[in-house]
Amino acid sequence: MPFEAVQAYLPPSAACSPRGHRVVGAVVDGEVCAAATVVIAGGAWSAAFAEQLAVQIPVGPQRGQIIHLRMRGQDVSRLTIVSRFRGHYIVPWPDGRVVVGATRETGSGYDPRLTARGGVHEALGEALRAAPGLADGEIHEMRVGLRPLSADMLPVLGQVPGTSGVYLATGHGPTGLQLGPFSGKVVAELALGRDSGVDLAPLEIARSGRAPERG
């Protein structure tokens, strides 16, 4: 069952290929890549593998809109990073830009649009409320992305029950930038058959208590 990309810029088509409830590789753009272990880190599209693996992967898209301001003639490289005020942040860059955002639009679906009130207005409004000095900033760029948000807002990590050799590393939502590297390390250790030293029980796909759907 190939995984069709929703947008042109999304990850390429890929699918796990279980045989006898054990993974034997992946299919990427029609090419079979043999592998004894597969890690699903498909971001907001991770749930596309749920039916094939006969489990529920409670991850879906959460839209985030972000704005890059350019502060001409000002050295912003030494400004303080402002984090998580009403869920938003301000991050100065060495090249004179200041990044403000981002929105957290749960239920957005796979719709990567920039919007006026719920996106640009909200991001700029919160930024100027916290830092009025940004009012003269030039709007350099506006971006939008889809975060992989889990149903309980916690990452989904660990082995997929019912199919040996398949692991999940997804569902970080807005914390992916901070937690992603560590999660990747932990899941990589598991995939290599090593003890990660981390109890992943609270983050495993079966944490809801629901048994795997595979018969």
C-alpha positions as CSV (number, residue, x, y, z in Angstrom):
1,M,0.0,0.0,0.0
2,P,2.0,3.0,-1.2
3,F,1.9,6.2,0.7
4,E,1.0,9.0,-1.6
5,A,2.4,12.4,-0.8
6,V,-0.3,15.0,-0.1
7,Q,1.7,18.0,-1.4
8,A,4.6,18.2,-3.8
9,Y,7.0,19.3,-1.1
10,L,6.1,16.5,1.3
11,P,8.1,13.3,1.9
12,P,8.3,10.9,-1.1
13,S,6.0,8.0,-1.4
14,A,6.9,5.3,1.1
15,A,5.4,2.3,2.8
16,C,6.5,-0.4,5.2
17,S,6.2,-3.9,3.8
18,P,5.4,-6.4,6.5
19,R,5.6,-10.1,5.7
20,G,4.5,-12.5,8.3
21,H,4.1,-9.7,10.8
22,R,7.8,-8.7,10.4
23,V,9.0,-5.9,8.3
24,V,11.3,-6.7,5.4
25,G,11.9,-3.3,4.0
26,A,10.2,-0.2,2.6
27,V,8.9,0.9,-0.8
28,V,10.1,4.3,-1.8
29,D,8.9,5.8,-5.1
30,G,8.2,2.3,-6.3
31,E,11.6,1.0,-5.4
32,V,11.8,-1.8,-2.8
33,C,14.5,-1.1,-0.2
34,A,15.3,-4.2,1.9
35,A,15.7,-3.6,5.6
36,A,15.3,-5.6,8.8
37,T,14.2,-2.5,10.7
38,V,12.1,0.5,9.6
39,V,11.5,3.7,11.6
40,I,8.4,5.7,10.7
41,A,9.2,9.3,11.2
42,G,6.6,10.7,8.8
43,G,5.6,13.8,10.6
44,A,2.0,14.8,10.2
45,W,1.6,12.0,7.6
46,S,2.7,9.2,9.9
47,A,-0.9,7.9,10.3
48,A,-0.8,6.9,6.6
49,F,0.9,3.7,7.7
50,A,-1.8,2.8,10.3
51,E,-4.0,0.6,8.1
52,Q,-1.1,-1.3,6.7
53,L,0.3,-2.0,10.2
54,A,-3.2,-2.7,11.6
55,V,-2.7,-0.2,14.5
56,Q,-4.0,3.3,15.3
57,I,-1.4,6.0,15.0
58,P,-3.1,9.0,16.7
59,V,-1.1,11.7,14.9
60,G,-2.5,14.4,12.6
61,P,-1.5,17.9,11.3
62,Q,-1.4,21.1,13.3
63,R,-0.8,24.2,11.1
64,G,1.8,26.7,12.2
65,Q,2.3,30.1,10.6
66,I,5.5,32.1,11.2
67,I,6.8,35.5,10.1
68,H,10.4,36.6,9.4
69,L,11.0,40.3,10.1
70,R,14.1,42.1,8.9
71,M,15.3,44.9,11.2
72,R,17.4,47.1,8.8
73,G,20.3,48.9,10.4
74,Q,19.9,47.1,13.7
75,D,22.1,44.4,15.3
76,V,19.6,41.9,16.6
77,S,22.1,39.1,17.1
78,R,22.4,39.7,20.8
79,L,18.7,40.1,21.5
80,T,17.2,37.7,23.9
81,I,15.1,34.8,22.7
82,V,11.5,35.1,24.0
83,S,9.9,31.7,24.4
84,R,6.3,30.5,24.9
85,F,4.4,33.6,25.7
86,R,0.8,32.5,25.0
87,G,2.4,29.7,22.9
88,H,4.4,32.2,20.7
89,Y,8.1,33.1,20.6
90,I,10.5,35.6,19.2
91,V,13.9,34.4,17.9
92,P,16.6,36.8,16.6
93,W,19.0,35.6,13.9
94,P,22.5,36.8,13.2
95,D,21.6,38.1,9.7
96,G,19.3,40.8,11.0
97,R,16.1,38.8,11.0
98,V,13.7,38.3,13.8
99,V,11.4,35.3,13.6
100,V,8.0,35.6,15.3
101,G,5.3,33.0,15.6
102,A,4.0,30.5,15.5
103,T,0.3,29.7,15.5
104,R,-1.0,26.4,16.7
105,E,-4.0,25.6,14.6
106,T,-5.3,22.2,15.6
107,G,-7.8,20.7,13.2
108,S,-6.3,22.6,10.2
109,G,-6.1,19.4,8.2
110,Y,-3.5,19.2,5.4
111,D,-4.1,22.8,4.4
112,P,-0.8,24.7,4.2
113,R,-2.3,28.2,3.7
114,L,-1.3,31.5,5.1
115,T,-4.3,33.1,6.6
116,A,-5.1,36.7,7.6
117,R,-6.7,36.8,11.0
118,G,-5.8,33.4,12.4
119,G,-2.3,33.5,11.1
120,V,-0.5,36.7,10.2
121,H,-2.6,38.9,12.4
122,E,-2.2,36.6,15.4
123,A,1.6,36.1,15.0
124,L,2.3,39.8,14.5
125,G,-0.1,40.9,17.2
126,E,1.5,38.7,19.8
127,A,5.0,39.7,18.7
128,L,4.2,43.4,19.0
129,R,2.5,43.0,22.3
130,A,5.6,41.5,23.8
131,A,8.1,43.6,21.8
132,P,6.7,46.9,20.5
133,G,10.1,47.8,19.0
134,L,9.5,45.3,16.2
135,A,6.8,47.6,14.7
136,D,9.2,49.1,12.2
137,G,10.4,45.7,11.0
138,E,10.1,44.8,7.4
139,I,8.1,41.7,6.6
140,H,10.8,39.6,4.9
141,E,9.1,36.2,4.6
142,M,6.0,34.3,5.8
143,R,6.0,30.6,6.2
144,V,3.6,27.8,7.0
145,G,4.1,24.2,8.1
146,L,2.2,21.2,9.4
147,R,3.3,19.8,12.7
148,P,2.7,16.1,13.7
149,L,0.4,16.5,16.7
150,S,-0.7,13.4,18.7
151,A,-4.1,13.1,20.3
152,D,-2.7,13.6,23.8
153,M,0.0,16.1,22.7
154,L,2.9,13.7,23.7
155,P,5.4,12.1,21.3
156,V,4.7,8.6,19.9
157,L,7.9,6.6,20.3
158,G,8.9,3.0,20.3
159,Q,8.1,-0.3,18.6
160,V,4.8,-0.9,16.7
161,P,3.0,-3.8,18.3
162,G,2.1,-6.7,16.1
163,T,4.9,-6.2,13.5
164,S,8.5,-6.9,14.5
165,G,11.1,-4.5,13.3
166,V,8.9,-1.3,12.9
167,Y,9.4,1.7,15.2
168,L,7.7,5.1,15.5
169,A,9.3,8.5,16.1
170,T,6.5,11.1,15.6
171,G,3.8,13.1,17.2
172,H,6.0,15.8,18.8
173,G,3.8,18.7,17.8
174,P,5.3,22.1,18.6
175,T,8.1,20.5,20.7
176,G,9.8,18.7,17.8
177,L,12.7,21.2,17.5
178,Q,13.6,20.6,21.1
179,L,12.8,16.9,21.6
180,G,13.3,15.6,18.1
181,P,17.1,15.0,18.3
182,F,16.8,13.1,21.6
183,S,13.8,11.1,20.4
184,G,15.7,10.1,17.3
185,K,18.7,9.0,19.4
186,V,16.5,6.9,21.7
187,V,14.6,5.2,18.8
188,A,17.8,4.6,16.9
189,E,19.2,2.7,19.9
190,L,16.1,0.5,20.0
191,A,16.2,-0.1,16.2
192,L,19.8,-1.3,16.6
193,G,18.8,-3.7,19.4
194,R,20.5,-1.6,22.2
195,D,19.1,-0.5,25.5
196,S,18.3,3.1,25.2
197,G,18.1,3.5,29.0
198,V,14.8,5.3,28.7
199,D,11.4,4.0,29.8
200,L,9.2,4.7,26.7
201,A,6.1,3.1,28.1
202,P,4.3,6.4,28.6
203,L,5.0,7.3,25.0
204,E,4.4,4.0,23.2
205,I,1.6,3.7,20.7
206,A,-0.3,1.3,23.1
207,R,-0.3,3.8,26.0
208,S,-4.0,4.3,25.6
209,G,-4.5,0.7,26.7
210,R,-6.1,-0.2,23.4
211,A,-4.8,-3.5,22.0
212,P,-3.4,-3.7,18.5
213,E,-6.0,-4.2,15.8
214,R,-4.1,-7.0,14.0
215,G,-5.8,-10.3,14.3
